[in-house]
């Protein structure tokens, strides 16, 4: 059950980050990255394990990578703008401290 919870929270954090990262630039980008690190770290704090943080981080990464590919109508949720590229790169780098910091 904890794995499912971690998976759902990681995917929800990823979905929220996709929708917020491009609004109110650069504050939306900063907010989405801070929320990602805090949310994934808090999963490990709540359930007491790095494994749950890793599951949430992988779910977040799956949502982000999927949002970077074109959809059925050839639309992109993460565009190739400097904000979008920064979100992809910095988001992947922010997963490291979120998973590796002690709970």
MDAnalysis code that builds the backbone (N, CA, C; Angstrom):
import MDAnalysis as mda
import numpy as np

u = mda.Universe.empty(309, n_residues=103, atom_resindex=np.repeat(np.arange(103), 3), trajectory=True)
u.add_TopologyAttr("name", ["N", "CA", "C"] * 103)
u.add_TopologyAttr("resid", np.arange(1, 104))
u.add_TopologyAttr("resname", ["UNK", "UNK", "UNK", "UNK", "UNK", "UNK", "UNK", "UNK", "UNK", "UNK", "UNK", "UNK", "UNK", "UNK", "UNK", "UNK", "UNK", "UNK", "UNK", "UNK", "UNK", "UNK", "UNK", "UNK", "UNK", "UNK", "UNK", "UNK", "UNK", "UNK", "UNK", "UNK", "UNK", "UNK", "UNK", "UNK", "UNK", "UNK", "UNK", "UNK", "UNK", "UNK", "UNK", "UNK", "UNK", "UNK", "UNK", "UNK", "UNK", "UNK", "UNK", "UNK", "UNK", "UNK", "UNK", "UNK", "UNK", "UNK", "UNK", "UNK", "UNK", "UNK", "UNK", "UNK", "UNK", "UNK", "UNK", "UNK", "UNK", "UNK", "UNK", "UNK", "UNK", "UNK", "UNK", "UNK", "UNK", "UNK", "UNK", "UNK", "UNK", "UNK", "UNK", "UNK", "UNK", "UNK", "UNK", "UNK", "UNK", "UNK", "UNK", "UNK", "UNK", "UNK", "UNK", "UNK", "UNK", "UNK", "UNK", "UNK", "UNK", "UNK", "UNK"])
u.atoms.positions = np.array([
    [0.810, -1.194, 0.000],
    [0.000, 0.000, 0.000],
    [0.854, 1.258, 0.000],
    [1.968, 1.193, 0.704],
    [2.865, 2.347, 0.744],
    [3.504, 2.603, -0.621],
    [3.760, 1.533, -1.351],
    [4.320, 1.710, -2.693],
    [3.313, 2.396, -3.619],
    [2.057, 2.008, -3.498],
    [1.019, 2.632, -4.320],
    [0.864, 4.103, -3.947],
    [0.893, 4.387, -2.648],
    [0.819, 5.767, -2.186],
    [1.982, 6.582, -2.746],
    [3.186, 6.033, -2.690],
    [4.361, 6.723, -3.219],
    [4.240, 6.943, -4.719],
    [3.725, 5.962, -5.420],
    [3.541, 6.076, -6.860],
    [2.530, 7.167, -7.208],
    [1.426, 7.216, -6.491],
    [0.390, 8.213, -6.756],
    [0.886, 9.616, -6.419],
    [1.554, 9.763, -5.288],
    [2.049, 11.088, -4.898],
    [3.132, 11.565, -5.862],
    [4.020, 10.689, -6.277],
    [5.047, 11.070, -7.249],
    [4.455, 11.494, -8.578],
    [3.447, 10.762, -9.040],
    [2.796, 11.128, -10.301],
    [2.025, 12.432, -10.160],
    [1.389, 12.648, -9.014],
    [0.655, 13.902, -8.797],
    [1.611, 15.093, -8.713],
    [2.753, 14.898, -8.082],
    [3.764, 15.960, -8.040],
    [4.274, 16.276, -9.443],
    [4.476, 15.252, -10.248],
    [4.919, 15.462, -11.618],
    [3.884, 16.189, -12.452],
    [2.627, 15.810, -12.303],
    [1.561, 16.464, -13.057],
    [1.410, 17.925, -12.644],
    [1.458, 18.177, -11.350],
    [1.382, 19.559, -10.880],
    [2.564, 20.386, -11.345],
    [3.730, 19.778, -11.358],
    [4.923, 20.492, -11.810],
    [4.851, 20.836, -13.290],
    [4.295, 19.928, -14.085],
    [4.159, 20.190, -15.523],
    [3.259, 21.387, -15.763],
    [2.171, 21.486, -15.002],
    [1.226, 22.575, -15.219],
    [1.701, 23.902, -14.640],
    [2.566, 23.870, -13.631],
    [2.973, 25.108, -12.962],
    [4.291, 25.667, -13.493],
    [5.149, 24.839, -14.064],
    [6.513, 25.281, -14.369],
    [6.579, 26.472, -15.326],
    [5.635, 26.591, -16.235],
    [5.723, 27.675, -17.212],
    [4.898, 28.905, -16.843],
    [4.190, 28.853, -15.737],
    [3.402, 30.015, -15.330],
    [4.235, 30.924, -14.432],
    [4.081, 32.210, -14.625],
    [4.783, 33.232, -13.835],
    [6.294, 32.993, -13.823],
    [6.873, 32.884, -14.996],
    [8.313, 32.613, -15.106],
    [9.105, 33.703, -14.404],
    [10.131, 33.378, -13.698],
    [10.708, 32.095, -13.306],
    [10.169, 31.558, -11.991],
    [9.157, 32.204, -11.409],
    [8.660, 31.771, -10.107],
    [7.929, 30.442, -10.177],
    [7.234, 30.162, -11.263],
    [6.568, 28.879, -11.430],
    [7.563, 27.733, -11.501],
    [8.679, 27.973, -12.174],
    [9.730, 26.965, -12.258],
    [10.305, 26.686, -10.878],
    [10.612, 27.740, -10.131],
    [11.169, 27.568, -8.784],
    [10.165, 26.873, -7.864],
    [8.902, 27.249, -7.958],
    [7.876, 26.634, -7.125],
    [7.728, 25.155, -7.436],
    [7.738, 24.793, -8.695],
    [7.584, 23.386, -9.058],
    [8.780, 22.554, -8.605],
    [9.988, 23.113, -8.690],
    [11.167, 22.369, -8.239],
    [11.202, 22.227, -6.716],
    [10.848, 23.285, -6.016],
    [10.811, 23.221, -4.552],
    [9.740, 22.242, -4.091],
    [8.578, 22.268, -4.728],
    [7.501, 21.343, -4.367],
    [7.894, 19.898, -4.657],
    [8.638, 19.679, -5.722],
    [9.090, 18.328, -6.059],
    [10.024, 17.786, -4.988],
    [11.029, 18.570, -4.637],
    [11.997, 18.110, -3.634],
    [11.309, 17.900, -2.290],
    [10.491, 18.851, -1.894],
    [9.824, 18.757, -0.604],
    [8.840, 17.589, -0.561],
    [8.076, 17.415, -1.616],
    [7.090, 16.339, -1.651],
    [7.717, 14.959, -1.632],
    [8.757, 14.759, -2.417],
    [9.402, 13.448, -2.457],
    [10.156, 13.182, -1.166],
    [10.793, 14.194, -0.618],
    [11.491, 14.015, 0.654],
    [10.501, 13.688, 1.778],
    [9.335, 14.323, 1.754],
    [8.357, 14.093, 2.818],
    [7.764, 12.685, 2.770],
    [7.753, 12.057, 1.615],
    [7.301, 10.667, 1.529],
    [8.231, 9.777, 2.341],
    [9.520, 9.993, 2.188],
    [10.476, 9.226, 2.982],
    [10.389, 9.560, 4.459],
    [10.070, 10.800, 4.766],
    [9.908, 11.217, 6.158],
    [8.681, 10.548, 6.784],
    [7.612, 10.426, 6.005],
    [6.373, 9.841, 6.517],
    [6.475, 8.324, 6.668],
    [6.994, 7.654, 5.655],
    [7.021, 6.195, 5.661],
    [8.363, 5.626, 6.092],
    [9.403, 6.459, 6.184],
    [10.678, 6.010, 6.734],
    [11.509, 5.128, 5.825],
    [11.567, 5.408, 4.575],
    [12.382, 4.577, 3.706],
    [12.783, 5.289, 2.437],
    [14.004, 5.002, 1.998],
    [14.496, 5.573, 0.751],
    [13.847, 4.893, -0.447],
    [13.386, 3.676, -0.271],
    [12.744, 2.954, -1.353],
    [11.479, 3.665, -1.814],
    [10.702, 4.185, -0.873],
    [9.473, 4.889, -1.222],
    [9.770, 6.200, -1.940],
    [10.829, 6.858, -1.532],
    [11.227, 8.084, -2.234],
    [11.683, 7.767, -3.646],
    [12.348, 6.649, -3.828],
    [12.798, 6.252, -5.159],
    [11.606, 5.934, -6.063],
    [10.607, 5.258, -5.518],
    [9.399, 4.958, -6.299],
    [8.706, 6.251, -6.715],
    [8.588, 7.200, -5.783],
    [7.948, 8.478, -6.100],
    [8.763, 9.250, -7.133],
    [10.080, 9.217, -7.018],
    [10.938, 9.921, -7.970],
    [10.820, 9.302, -9.365],
    [10.733, 7.997, -9.447],
    [10.578, 7.348, -10.750],
    [9.214, 7.653, -11.362],
    [8.169, 7.717, -10.530],
    [6.850, 8.087, -11.035],
    [6.865, 9.535, -11.532],
    [7.509, 10.430, -10.789],
    [7.635, 11.833, -11.199],
    [8.370, 11.913, -12.534],
    [9.470, 11.179, -12.645],
    [10.267, 11.197, -13.866],
    [9.482, 10.647, -15.051],
    [8.689, 9.602, -14.839],
    [7.875, 9.049, -15.916],
    [6.878, 10.078, -16.436],
    [6.213, 10.794, -15.527],
    [5.233, 11.802, -15.935],
    [5.910, 12.932, -16.702],
    [7.065, 13.364, -16.231],
    [7.776, 14.471, -16.864],
    [8.263, 14.080, -18.262],
    [8.816, 12.902, -18.369],
    [9.305, 12.453, -19.683],
    [8.138, 12.292, -20.647],
    [7.019, 11.753, -20.171],
    [5.849, 11.590, -21.034],
    [5.291, 12.940, -21.474],
    [5.346, 13.932, -20.594],
    [4.839, 15.264, -20.940],
    [5.744, 15.961, -21.951],
    [6.981, 15.519, -22.078],
    [7.893, 16.114, -23.043],
    [7.742, 15.575, -24.450],
    [7.016, 14.477, -24.594],
    [6.770, 13.900, -25.911],
    [5.448, 14.419, -26.460],
    [5.283, 14.447, -27.783],
    [4.021, 14.947, -28.348],
    [2.855, 14.013, -28.041],
    [1.686, 14.621, -27.825],
    [0.471, 13.862, -27.558],
    [-0.224, 13.452, -28.842],
    [-1.487, 13.074, -28.742],
    [-2.212, 12.608, -29.919],
    [-2.475, 13.736, -30.915],
    [-2.589, 14.958, -30.430],
    [-2.787, 16.107, -31.310],
    [-1.489, 16.839, -31.607],
    [-0.355, 16.181, -31.390],
    [0.982, 16.741, -31.611],
    [1.247, 17.974, -30.740],
    [0.656, 18.003, -29.536],
    [0.909, 19.107, -28.618],
    [1.939, 18.661, -27.566],
    [2.690, 19.620, -27.074],
    [3.694, 19.376, -26.046],
    [3.260, 20.070, -24.768],
    [3.347, 19.387, -23.641],
    [3.071, 20.027, -22.357],
    [4.314, 20.719, -21.815],
    [5.485, 20.213, -22.173],
    [6.748, 20.862, -21.828],
    [7.391, 21.272, -23.138],
    [7.424, 22.565, -23.389],
    [7.935, 23.064, -24.663],
    [9.456, 23.172, -24.627],
    [10.036, 23.393, -25.776],
    [11.479, 23.515, -25.909],
    [11.994, 24.912, -25.654],
    [11.319, 25.656, -24.822],
    [11.749, 27.001, -24.445],
    [12.806, 26.896, -23.349],
    [13.500, 27.990, -23.058],
    [14.484, 27.927, -21.954],
    [13.875, 27.488, -20.621],
    [12.633, 27.881, -20.356],
    [11.984, 27.452, -19.108],
    [11.724, 25.945, -19.131],
    [11.253, 25.420, -20.253],
    [10.982, 23.995, -20.361],
    [12.242, 23.145, -20.274],
    [13.280, 23.577, -20.940],
    [14.540, 22.837, -20.901],
    [15.155, 22.910, -19.506],
    [15.061, 24.075, -18.868],
    [15.560, 24.206, -17.496],
    [14.771, 23.314, -16.545],
    [13.470, 23.220, -16.774],
    [12.638, 22.366, -15.939],
    [13.052, 20.903, -16.067],
    [13.290, 20.442, -17.263],
    [13.708, 19.053, -17.458],
    [15.058, 18.775, -16.805],
    [16.018, 19.657, -17.035],
    [17.361, 19.436, -16.499],
    [17.427, 19.609, -14.990],
    [16.900, 20.721, -14.493],
    [16.950, 20.973, -13.054],
    [16.056, 20.014, -12.280],
    [14.946, 19.614, -12.883],
    [14.072, 18.650, -12.220],
    [14.750, 17.314, -12.012],
    [15.479, 16.856, -13.017],
    [16.211, 15.602, -12.869],
    [17.312, 15.733, -11.820],
    [17.955, 16.887, -11.766],
    [18.992, 17.097, -10.750],
    [18.401, 17.242, -9.347],
    [17.198, 17.765, -9.241],
    [16.556, 17.924, -7.933],
    [16.094, 16.595, -7.347],
    [15.973, 15.581, -8.168],
    [15.576, 14.279, -7.636],
    [16.666, 13.663, -6.775],
    [17.913, 13.980, -7.070],
    [19.007, 13.411, -6.285],
    [18.963, 13.801, -4.817],
    [18.911, 15.102, -4.482],
    [18.824, 15.420, -3.053],
    [17.513, 14.967, -2.432],
    [16.439, 14.923, -3.210],
    [15.156, 14.483, -2.657],
    [15.212, 13.026, -2.223],
    [15.942, 12.223, -2.969],
    [16.044, 10.798, -2.632],
    [17.171, 10.536, -1.654],
    [18.285, 11.257, -1.777],
    [19.467, 10.932, -0.992],
    [19.551, 11.608, 0.372],
    [18.797, 12.693, 0.584],
    [18.847, 13.345, 1.887],
    [18.296, 12.415, 2.962],
    [18.879, 12.467, 4.145],
    [18.345, 11.593, 5.209],
    [16.954, 12.041, 5.634],
    [16.122, 11.060, 5.969],
    [14.725, 11.366, 6.333],
    [14.591, 11.839, 7.754],
])
